[in-house]
Amino acid sequence: MMKLKQIVNQLYNDSHIKPTIVGPGGFYDQKWFATLLQFSGSGVVNAVTQHLYNLGPDSWKQWVRRRRKRLNERKSQRSCVMRSKANA
């Protein structure tokens, strides 16, 4: 992160507007985020992200089943249309 900040400062040295540096995110781990911010130093990271994926393992399996069912329904509908056109 510090190297990225140096690059941004070099590229935008004469500009009063600089890109925002957003730190990596993922599942929240307090120790990891604290270490990132501590080692990157003050004023390096402008923001961090945190992504919540509350689907859980069962929800994912249900989503996959529903998705497969929809795809199979579409394939079946297309097959019926193709057969109708072939018989016409």
Secondary structure by P-SEA (a helix, b strand, c coil): caaaaaaaaaaaccccbbbbbbcccccccaaaaaaaaaaaccccccbbbbbbccccaaaaaaaaaaaaaaaaaaaaaaaaaaaaaaac
